[in-house]
Amino acid sequence: MDLDLRKLRYFVAVAEHRHFGRAAEQLYIAQPVLSRQIRSLEQELGSTLLLRTTRSVELTTAGKQLYEEAQQILPSIAAAVRRVHDADQGLQRLAVAFSPGLHVADAIRAFTSRHADVEIDVVPARWWEQDRPLRDGRAQVGYLRRPFDETGLRIIPIGRETRVACMPAAHPLASRQELTSADLDGEPMLDTPKRRTLTLEEKFELIASGRNIALIPLGVARSYSRPDLVYLPVSDAPEVETCLAVAADRRERLLRDFLDIATATLRPA
């Protein structure tokens, strides 16, 4: 079967809003039309995607899987369409993915000072799938933190970053000046493999609202300062390695120039 991308976009809107009315408003279509399109998509797939009640909309197991797949399909298609338009207009474009709290602006400024005719895009990389923008075509190069799936990628080490413990300001440990890993034994830790949060904002809200603690890179802590959270150094916490990543088979001159400039700009003296 051929997957209708319009219906897929409609489904994503409902999945994100968990509400047909709000999704219809975002899409600028009538709610009954949206409902019919989602039912049609379910019939085409032969799977129930949503559990509907008078008060809520929840994703089924199949719906969760389709939503996850859509996060890869739709950006990849959008990137392909953009590349076609760029080719038609003779534009050169470079898209740079970056992990939260890593700042690539200095490298971009240095690059654009030599390549003023190149359009630069930046693409946020989610912490649990940092390599995704490189694989779905949204970005040609990434400024990332290890670990991530390095299969098929060329890695250029840049530096190392310490990690700090993020906790509620009211936590009993918050008055300390420094911690060790032993101090965190028995503490409820957020973002273990069993619990992934979607955004840093969500992560910090969960930490601030309870007694959870998370180990986060220092760059993230500096970028997301707030009065109800405390960041404490953990003296024996392993450091995080930062790096540039690019598909191993990408050898374009423009990309090589960016990698050379970014490496020289981003590496500590």
JOVENMO-V874150 format. One record per residue. N is the residue number from 1. RES is the residue in one small letter. BURIAL is 1 if it has 16 or more other C-alpha atoms within 10 Angstrom, else 0. Layout:
{{N,RES,BURIAL} {N,RES,BURIAL}}
This chain:
{{1,m,0} {2,d,0} {3,l,0} {4,d,0} {5,l,0} {6,r,0} {7,k,1} {8,l,1} {9,r,0} {10,y,1} {11,f,1} {12,v,1} {13,a,1} {14,v,1} {15,a,1} {16,e,0} {17,h,0} {18,r,1} {19,h,1} {20,f,1} {21,g,1} {22,r,0} {23,a,1} {24,a,1} {25,e,0} {26,q,0} {27,l,0} {28,y,0} {29,i,0} {30,a,0} {31,q,1} {32,p,0} {33,v,0} {34,l,1} {35,s,1} {36,r,0} {37,q,1} {38,i,1} {39,r,1} {40,s,0} {41,l,1} {42,e,1} {43,q,0} {44,e,0} {45,l,0} {46,g,0} {47,s,0} {48,t,1} {49,l,1} {50,l,1} {51,l,0} {52,r,0} {53,t,0} {54,t,0} {55,r,0} {56,s,0} {57,v,1} {58,e,1} {59,l,1} {60,t,0} {61,t,0} {62,a,0} {63,g,1} {64,k,0} {65,q,0} {66,l,1} {67,y,1} {68,e,0} {69,e,0} {70,a,1} {71,q,0} {72,q,1} {73,i,0} {74,l,1} {75,p,0} {76,s,1} {77,i,0} {78,a,0} {79,a,1} {80,a,0} {81,v,0} {82,r,0} {83,r,1} {84,v,0} {85,h,0} {86,d,0} {87,a,0} {88,d,0} {89,q,0} {90,g,0} {91,l,0} {92,q,0} {93,r,1} {94,l,1} {95,a,1} {96,v,1} {97,a,1} {98,f,1} {99,s,1} {100,p,1} {101,g,1} {102,l,1} {103,h,0} {104,v,1} {105,a,0} {106,d,0} {107,a,1} {108,i,1} {109,r,0} {110,a,0} {111,f,1} {112,t,0} {113,s,0} {114,r,0} {115,h,0} {116,a,0} {117,d,0} {118,v,0} {119,e,0} {120,i,0} {121,d,0} {122,v,1} {123,v,1} {124,p,0} {125,a,1} {126,r,1} {127,w,1} {128,w,1} {129,e,0} {130,q,1} {131,d,1} {132,r,1} {133,p,1} {134,l,1} {135,r,1} {136,d,1} {137,g,1} {138,r,1} {139,a,1} {140,q,1} {141,v,1} {142,g,1} {143,y,1} {144,l,1} {145,r,1} {146,r,0} {147,p,0} {148,f,0} {149,d,0} {150,e,0} {151,t,0} {152,g,0} {153,l,1} {154,r,1} {155,i,1} {156,i,0} {157,p,1} {158,i,1} {159,g,1} {160,r,1} {161,e,0} {162,t,1} {163,r,1} {164,v,1} {165,a,1} {166,c,1} {167,m,1} {168,p,1} {169,a,1} {170,a,0} {171,h,0} {172,p,0} {173,l,1} {174,a,1} {175,s,0} {176,r,0} {177,q,0} {178,e,0} {179,l,1} {180,t,0} {181,s,0} {182,a,0} {183,d,0} {184,l,1} {185,d,0} {186,g,0} {187,e,0} {188,p,0} {189,m,1} {190,l,1} {191,d,1} {192,t,0} {193,p,0} {194,k,0} {195,r,0} {196,r,0} {197,t,1} {198,l,0} {199,t,0} {200,l,0} {201,e,0} {202,e,0} {203,k,1} {204,f,1} {205,e,0} {206,l,1} {207,i,1} {208,a,1} {209,s,0} {210,g,0} {211,r,1} {212,n,1} {213,i,1} {214,a,1} {215,l,1} {216,i,1} {217,p,1} {218,l,1} {219,g,1} {220,v,1} {221,a,1} {222,r,0} {223,s,0} {224,y,0} {225,s,0} {226,r,0} {227,p,0} {228,d,0} {229,l,1} {230,v,1} {231,y,1} {232,l,1} {233,p,1} {234,v,1} {235,s,0} {236,d,0} {237,a,0} {238,p,0} {239,e,0} {240,v,1} {241,e,1} {242,t,1} {243,c,1} {244,l,1} {245,a,1} {246,v,1} {247,a,1} {248,a,0} {249,d,0} {250,r,0} {251,r,0} {252,e,0} {253,r,0} {254,l,0} {255,l,1} {256,r,0} {257,d,0} {258,f,1} {259,l,1} {260,d,0} {261,i,1} {262,a,1} {263,t,1} {264,a,0} {265,t,1} {266,l,1} {267,r,0} {268,p,0} {269,a,0}}
